Protein backbone atom coordinates (compact mmCIF):
# COMPACT_ATOMS: atom_id res chain seq x y z
CA UNK A 1 0.00 0.00 0.00
CA UNK A 2 1.41 3.37 -0.95
CA UNK A 3 0.71 6.73 0.54
CA UNK A 4 -1.48 7.42 -2.52
CA UNK A 5 -3.90 4.60 -1.71
CA UNK A 6 -7.41 6.09 -1.37
CA UNK A 7 -8.94 5.96 2.06
CA UNK A 8 -12.07 3.94 2.64
CA UNK A 9 -15.15 6.14 2.17
CA UNK A 10 -17.51 6.77 5.05
CA UNK A 11 -21.31 6.89 4.75
CA UNK A 12 -22.71 10.30 3.79
CA UNK A 13 -25.29 10.18 6.59
CA UNK A 14 -22.35 10.66 8.97
CA UNK A 15 -21.82 14.12 7.45
CA UNK A 16 -25.46 15.14 7.53
CA UNK A 17 -25.89 14.21 11.19
CA UNK A 18 -23.88 17.15 12.56
CA UNK A 19 -25.30 20.30 14.06
CA UNK A 20 -23.92 22.31 11.14
CA UNK A 21 -24.36 20.38 7.93
CA UNK A 22 -21.46 22.12 6.19
CA UNK A 23 -18.55 20.43 4.46
CA UNK A 24 -15.75 21.38 2.13
CA UNK A 25 -14.99 19.77 -1.19
CA UNK A 26 -11.90 18.20 0.38
CA UNK A 27 -13.95 16.56 3.12
CA UNK A 28 -16.43 15.21 0.60
CA UNK A 29 -13.59 13.65 -1.38
CA UNK A 30 -12.30 12.11 1.83
CA UNK A 31 -15.69 10.43 2.17
CA UNK A 32 -15.51 9.04 -1.34
CA UNK A 33 -17.74 11.64 -3.01
CA UNK A 34 -16.36 12.65 -6.39
CA UNK A 35 -16.51 16.19 -7.74
CA UNK A 36 -19.00 15.05 -10.37
CA UNK A 37 -21.29 13.55 -7.74
CA UNK A 38 -21.06 16.70 -5.63
CA UNK A 39 -22.00 18.84 -8.64
CA UNK A 40 -24.94 16.55 -9.39
CA UNK A 41 -26.25 16.73 -5.82
CA UNK A 42 -25.94 20.54 -5.85
CA UNK A 43 -28.00 20.97 -9.03
CA UNK A 44 -31.35 22.79 -8.72
CA UNK A 45 -33.77 20.43 -7.00
CA UNK A 46 -30.93 18.34 -5.58
CA UNK A 47 -30.49 17.53 -1.89
CA UNK A 48 -27.45 19.82 -1.41
CA UNK A 49 -26.47 23.38 -2.29
CA UNK A 50 -23.14 25.12 -2.79
CA UNK A 51 -23.08 28.21 -0.58
CA UNK A 52 -19.58 29.33 -1.51
CA UNK A 53 -16.74 27.94 -3.62
CA UNK A 54 -15.76 24.55 -2.16
CA UNK A 55 -18.31 24.90 0.67
CA UNK A 56 -21.40 22.69 0.46
CA UNK A 57 -24.53 22.77 2.63
CA UNK A 58 -26.00 19.30 2.97
CA UNK A 59 -29.63 20.39 2.83
CA UNK A 60 -31.90 22.58 0.76
CA UNK A 61 -33.63 25.71 2.01
CA UNK A 62 -32.16 28.92 3.41
CA UNK A 63 -29.06 28.50 5.59
CA UNK A 64 -29.26 29.63 9.19
CA UNK A 65 -27.20 32.57 10.41
CA UNK A 66 -24.89 30.13 12.18
CA UNK A 67 -24.41 28.17 8.96
CA UNK A 68 -23.66 31.34 7.00
CA UNK A 69 -21.02 32.41 9.53
CA UNK A 70 -19.30 29.06 9.45
CA UNK A 71 -19.60 28.79 5.66
CA UNK A 72 -17.78 32.12 5.29
CA UNK A 73 -15.08 30.95 7.69
CA UNK A 74 -14.72 27.61 5.90
CA UNK A 75 -14.33 29.47 2.62
CA UNK A 76 -11.74 31.93 3.96
CA UNK A 77 -9.82 29.79 6.46
CA UNK A 78 -6.55 28.19 5.46
CA UNK A 79 -7.54 24.56 5.29
CA UNK A 80 -5.32 21.85 6.69
CA UNK A 81 -5.08 18.34 5.32
CA UNK A 82 -4.14 15.36 7.45
CA UNK A 83 -1.82 12.83 5.82
CA UNK A 84 -1.71 9.18 6.75
CA UNK A 85 1.35 9.42 8.94
CA UNK A 86 -0.53 11.74 11.26
CA UNK A 87 1.14 14.98 10.16
CA UNK A 88 -0.55 18.09 8.78
CA UNK A 89 -0.02 20.04 5.60
CA UNK A 90 -1.26 23.56 5.06
CA UNK A 91 -3.47 23.91 2.03
CA UNK A 92 -5.36 26.88 0.73
CA UNK A 93 -9.14 26.69 0.83
CA UNK A 94 -11.81 28.60 -1.00
CA UNK A 95 -10.59 30.52 -4.02
CA UNK A 96 -6.91 29.99 -3.33
CA UNK A 97 -6.22 26.53 -4.67
CA UNK A 98 -9.43 25.66 -6.44
CA UNK A 99 -10.68 22.33 -5.17
CA UNK A 100 -7.77 21.98 -2.75
CA UNK A 101 -5.48 19.01 -2.36
CA UNK A 102 -7.29 15.99 -3.77
CA UNK A 103 -4.32 13.64 -3.64
CA UNK A 104 -3.36 11.36 -0.82
CA UNK A 105 -4.63 13.55 1.97
CA UNK A 106 -8.04 13.38 3.55
CA UNK A 107 -9.21 16.99 3.97
CA UNK A 108 -10.84 18.10 7.19
CA UNK A 109 -12.39 21.57 7.23
CA UNK A 110 -10.90 23.79 9.88
CA UNK A 111 -13.35 24.52 12.67
CA UNK A 112 -15.58 21.49 12.08
CA UNK A 113 -15.11 18.71 14.59
CA UNK A 114 -15.11 15.56 12.47
CA UNK A 115 -13.05 12.41 12.31
CA UNK A 116 -11.39 11.44 9.05
CA UNK A 117 -11.28 7.87 7.75
CA UNK A 118 -8.16 5.99 8.72
CA UNK A 119 -6.40 2.90 7.49
CA UNK A 120 -6.60 -0.23 9.65
CA UNK A 121 -4.07 -0.11 12.45
CA UNK A 122 -3.74 3.69 12.29
CA UNK A 123 -4.66 5.94 15.19
CA UNK A 124 -7.67 8.18 14.75
CA UNK A 125 -6.63 11.73 13.86
CA UNK A 126 -7.75 14.27 16.48
CA UNK A 127 -10.08 17.11 15.50
CA UNK A 128 -8.39 20.00 13.72
CA UNK A 129 -8.29 23.22 15.79
CA UNK A 130 -10.12 26.47 15.08
CA UNK A 131 -10.25 28.28 11.74
CA UNK A 132 -6.77 29.33 10.64
CA UNK A 133 -6.03 32.85 9.36
CA UNK A 134 -9.67 33.97 9.25
CA UNK A 135 -12.08 35.74 11.59
CA UNK A 136 -15.44 37.49 11.33
CA UNK A 137 -15.22 41.29 11.31
CA UNK A 138 -17.36 44.33 10.43
CA UNK A 139 -21.05 44.53 11.30
CA UNK A 140 -21.43 40.78 11.80
CA UNK A 141 -18.64 40.85 14.38
CA UNK A 142 -20.24 43.78 16.20
CA UNK A 143 -23.53 41.89 16.33
CA UNK A 144 -21.73 38.91 17.83
CA UNK A 145 -20.06 41.24 20.36
CA UNK A 146 -23.56 42.26 21.48
CA UNK A 147 -23.94 45.70 19.86
CA UNK A 148 -27.59 46.74 19.82
CA UNK A 149 -26.85 49.33 17.11
CA UNK A 150 -25.60 46.61 14.74
CA UNK A 151 -28.17 44.86 12.53
CA UNK A 152 -29.22 41.27 13.26
CA UNK A 153 -27.29 38.61 11.38
CA UNK A 154 -30.20 37.46 9.14
CA UNK A 155 -30.50 40.98 7.70
CA UNK A 156 -26.87 41.11 6.51
CA UNK A 157 -26.45 40.37 2.82
CA UNK A 158 -22.70 39.88 3.23
CA UNK A 159 -20.49 38.85 6.13
CA UNK A 160 -17.05 40.42 6.39
CA UNK A 161 -14.16 38.05 7.02
CA UNK A 162 -10.67 39.27 7.90
CA UNK A 163 -7.68 37.49 6.34
CA UNK A 164 -3.96 38.21 5.83
CA UNK A 165 -3.23 40.54 2.93
CA UNK A 166 -1.39 37.98 0.82
CA UNK A 167 -4.15 35.35 0.87
CA UNK A 168 -5.45 34.73 -2.67
CA UNK A 169 -9.17 34.99 -2.01
CA UNK A 170 -11.95 36.95 -3.66
CA UNK A 171 -15.20 38.37 -2.42
CA UNK A 172 -18.05 36.17 -3.53
CA UNK A 173 -21.59 35.34 -2.48
CA UNK A 174 -22.19 36.21 1.16
CA UNK A 175 -18.43 36.40 1.95
CA UNK A 176 -16.73 39.79 1.70
CA UNK A 177 -12.96 39.55 2.04
CA UNK A 178 -11.24 42.20 4.19
CA UNK A 179 -7.45 42.16 4.13
CA UNK A 180 -4.92 43.21 6.74
CA UNK A 181 -1.14 43.26 6.97
CA UNK A 182 -1.25 42.13 10.60
CA UNK A 183 -4.01 39.77 11.69
CA UNK A 184 -5.17 40.62 15.25
CA UNK A 185 -5.82 38.03 17.93
CA UNK A 186 -9.40 36.88 17.57
CA UNK A 187 -12.01 36.62 20.32
CA UNK A 188 -14.16 33.49 20.52
CA UNK A 189 -17.88 34.31 20.59
CA UNK A 190 -20.24 31.31 20.59
CA UNK A 191 -17.53 29.25 18.94
CA UNK A 192 -16.85 31.80 16.20
CA UNK A 193 -13.50 33.64 15.89
CA UNK A 194 -14.33 37.34 15.88
CA UNK A 195 -12.11 40.41 15.39
CA UNK A 196 -11.59 42.65 18.45
CA UNK A 197 -14.17 45.42 18.78
CA UNK A 198 -11.92 48.30 17.67
CA UNK A 199 -10.85 46.48 14.51
CA UNK A 200 -14.40 45.30 13.75
CA UNK A 201 -15.63 48.88 14.16
CA UNK A 202 -13.09 50.22 11.68
CA UNK A 203 -14.00 47.53 9.13
CA UNK A 204 -17.71 48.28 9.61
CA UNK A 205 -17.27 52.06 9.32
CA UNK A 206 -15.29 51.60 6.10
CA UNK A 207 -18.50 50.32 4.45
CA UNK A 208 -20.94 52.79 6.03
CA UNK A 209 -22.00 56.21 4.75
CA UNK A 210 -24.81 56.89 7.23
CA UNK A 211 -23.45 59.34 9.80
CA UNK A 212 -26.12 58.42 12.35
CA UNK A 213 -25.29 54.72 12.22
CA UNK A 214 -21.56 55.41 12.51
CA UNK A 215 -22.12 57.69 15.52
CA UNK A 216 -24.35 55.14 17.27
CA UNK A 217 -21.84 52.34 16.78
CA UNK A 218 -18.89 54.37 18.04
CA UNK A 219 -20.86 55.69 21.01
CA UNK A 220 -22.02 52.21 21.99
CA UNK A 221 -18.44 50.94 21.84
CA UNK A 222 -17.47 53.33 24.63
CA UNK A 223 -20.73 53.52 26.57
CA UNK A 224 -21.03 49.74 26.57
CA UNK A 225 -17.51 49.34 27.92
CA UNK A 226 -16.30 47.42 24.86
CA UNK A 227 -13.15 49.53 24.35
CA UNK A 228 -11.56 52.92 24.96
CA UNK A 229 -11.90 55.83 22.49
CA UNK A 230 -8.15 55.88 21.84
CA UNK A 231 -8.13 52.30 20.52
CA UNK A 232 -11.09 53.01 18.22
CA UNK A 233 -9.54 56.16 16.79
CA UNK A 234 -6.21 54.37 16.37
CA UNK A 235 -7.91 51.75 14.17
CA UNK A 236 -9.86 54.40 12.25
CA UNK A 237 -6.64 56.29 11.63
CA UNK A 238 -4.86 53.12 10.51
CA UNK A 239 -7.69 52.47 8.05
CA UNK A 240 -7.41 56.07 6.76
CA UNK A 241 -11.02 56.82 7.60
CA UNK A 242 -10.50 60.06 9.53
CA UNK A 243 -10.62 62.11 6.33
CA UNK A 244 -14.33 61.35 5.92
CA UNK A 245 -16.45 64.18 7.37
CA UNK A 246 -19.16 61.93 8.83
CA UNK A 247 -16.49 59.84 10.56
CA UNK A 248 -14.79 62.93 12.02
CA UNK A 249 -18.13 64.11 13.43
CA UNK A 250 -18.72 60.68 14.96
CA UNK A 251 -15.23 60.69 16.48
CA UNK A 252 -15.98 64.04 18.16
CA UNK A 253 -19.05 62.44 19.75
CA UNK A 254 -16.93 59.42 20.69
CA UNK A 255 -14.34 61.59 22.45
CA UNK A 256 -17.06 63.46 24.35
CA UNK A 257 -18.66 60.17 25.39
CA UNK A 258 -15.30 58.77 26.46
CA UNK A 259 -14.49 61.84 28.54
CA UNK A 260 -17.85 61.79 30.30
CA UNK A 261 -17.35 58.11 31.17
CA UNK A 262 -13.80 58.75 32.43
CA UNK A 263 -15.03 61.59 34.65
CA UNK A 264 -17.67 59.31 36.16
CA UNK A 265 -14.96 56.76 36.96
CA UNK A 266 -12.85 59.50 38.55
CA UNK A 267 -15.73 60.68 40.77
CA UNK A 268 -16.35 57.05 41.79
CA UNK A 269 -12.68 56.46 42.58
CA UNK A 270 -12.51 59.49 44.90
CA UNK A 271 -15.75 58.54 46.67
CA UNK A 272 -15.19 54.78 47.01
CA UNK A 273 -11.55 54.98 48.12
CA UNK A 274 -12.02 57.68 50.74
CA UNK A 275 -9.96 60.44 49.13
CA UNK A 276 -10.52 64.06 50.23
CA UNK A 277 -13.06 65.84 48.06
CA UNK A 278 -11.30 68.13 45.55
CA UNK A 279 -12.67 71.09 43.63
CA UNK A 280 -13.70 69.75 40.24
CA UNK A 281 -13.02 71.05 36.73
CA UNK A 282 -11.28 74.34 37.47
CA UNK A 283 -8.96 76.75 35.70
CA UNK A 284 -5.85 77.73 37.65
CA UNK A 285 -4.28 81.17 37.45
CA UNK A 286 -1.90 83.32 39.43
CA UNK A 287 -3.58 86.21 41.28
CA UNK A 288 -3.75 89.01 38.75
CA UNK A 289 -1.63 86.93 36.42
CA UNK A 290 -2.04 84.71 33.36
CA UNK A 291 -4.11 81.54 33.07
CA UNK A 292 -2.09 78.46 34.01
CA UNK A 293 -4.50 75.96 32.48
CA UNK A 294 -7.44 73.77 33.41
CA UNK A 295 -7.35 70.62 35.55
CA UNK A 296 -9.98 67.99 36.27
CA UNK A 297 -9.49 67.99 40.05
CA UNK A 298 -7.55 70.22 42.45
CA UNK A 299 -6.76 69.88 46.17
CA UNK A 300 -5.84 73.45 47.21
CA UNK A 301 -4.69 72.50 50.73
CA UNK A 302 -2.22 69.99 49.29
CA UNK A 303 -1.32 71.80 46.04
CA UNK A 304 -2.11 68.67 44.05
CA UNK A 305 -3.81 68.76 40.65
CA UNK A 306 -5.13 65.86 38.59
CA UNK A 307 -5.53 65.60 34.82
CA UNK A 308 -7.32 62.99 32.74
CA UNK A 309 -5.64 62.15 29.44
CA UNK A 310 -8.57 61.65 27.07
CA UNK A 311 -6.70 62.32 23.85
CA UNK A 312 -8.06 60.29 20.95
CA UNK A 313 -7.44 62.26 17.77
CA UNK A 314 -5.10 62.00 14.83
CA UNK A 315 -1.42 61.49 15.55
CA UNK A 316 -0.44 65.05 14.59
CA UNK A 317 -3.15 66.55 16.80
CA UNK A 318 -2.23 64.05 19.51
CA UNK A 319 1.39 65.20 19.52
CA UNK A 320 0.39 68.86 19.70
CA UNK A 321 -2.02 68.21 22.56
CA UNK A 322 0.58 66.20 24.45
CA UNK A 323 3.11 69.05 24.06
CA UNK A 324 0.49 71.41 25.51
CA UNK A 325 -0.07 69.05 28.46
CA UNK A 326 3.67 68.83 29.06
CA UNK A 327 4.15 72.62 29.07
CA UNK A 328 1.26 73.13 31.49
CA UNK A 329 2.52 70.40 33.81
CA UNK A 330 6.04 71.80 33.82
CA UNK A 331 4.75 75.29 34.61
CA UNK A 332 2.57 74.07 37.48
CA UNK A 333 5.34 71.98 39.00
CA UNK A 334 7.71 74.95 38.91
CA UNK A 335 5.14 76.70 41.09
CA UNK A 336 5.22 73.79 43.54
CA UNK A 337 1.98 72.10 42.40
CA UNK A 338 2.12 68.32 41.99
CA UNK A 339 0.32 67.12 38.86
CA UNK A 340 -1.07 63.56 38.76
CA UNK A 341 -1.72 62.27 35.26
CA UNK A 342 -4.31 59.46 34.80
CA UNK A 343 -5.71 57.71 31.74
CA UNK A 344 -9.27 56.41 31.34
CA UNK A 345 -7.96 52.89 30.84
CA UNK A 346 -6.07 52.93 34.15
CA UNK A 347 -9.16 54.22 35.92
CA UNK A 348 -11.18 51.39 34.44
CA UNK A 349 -8.69 48.56 34.97
CA UNK A 350 -7.04 49.42 38.30
CA UNK A 351 -8.86 52.19 40.22
CA UNK A 352 -7.37 50.99 43.52
CA UNK A 353 -3.85 51.60 42.25
CA UNK A 354 -4.77 55.03 40.86
CA UNK A 355 -6.35 56.01 44.17
CA UNK A 356 -3.11 54.99 45.92
CA UNK A 357 -1.13 57.22 43.52
CA UNK A 358 -3.33 60.21 44.35
CA UNK A 359 -3.23 59.47 48.09
CA UNK A 360 0.58 59.29 48.01
CA UNK A 361 0.76 62.68 46.29
CA UNK A 362 -1.57 64.20 48.90
CA UNK A 363 0.40 62.73 51.79
CA UNK A 364 3.70 64.01 50.38
CA UNK A 365 2.44 67.60 50.37
CA UNK A 366 3.70 68.22 53.90
CA UNK A 367 7.26 67.34 52.90
CA UNK A 368 7.44 69.89 50.08
CA UNK A 369 8.18 73.58 50.05
CA UNK A 370 4.99 75.69 50.15
CA UNK A 371 3.57 76.16 46.67
CA UNK A 372 2.74 79.47 45.09
CA UNK A 373 -0.74 80.74 45.78
CA UNK A 374 -3.05 80.15 42.83
CA UNK A 375 -6.70 80.98 42.20
CA UNK A 376 -9.08 78.16 41.13
CA UNK A 377 -11.97 79.30 38.96
CA UNK A 378 -14.85 77.10 37.73
CA UNK A 379 -14.54 76.07 34.09
Secondary structure, DSSP 8 states (H G I E B T S, - for coil): --TTS------THHHHTSSS-EEEHHHHHHTT--HHHHHHHTSTTSS-EEEETTEEESSSS---HHHHHHHHHHHHS-EEEE-TTS-EEEE--TTSSTT---SS-EEE-TT--------TT--------S-SS-EEEHHHHHHHTT-SSS--GGG-S-EEEEEETT-----BTTEEEEEESS----EEETTEEE--HHHHHHHHHTT---HHHHHHHHHHHHHTTS--HHHHHHHHHHTT-TTSHHHHHHHHHHHHHHHHHHHHHHHHHHHHTT----EEEEEEEETTS-EEEEEEEEETTTTEEEEEE---S-HHHHHHHHHHHHHHHHHHHHTT-EEEEEEHHHHHH-HHHHHHHHHHHHHGGGGS-----EEEEE-
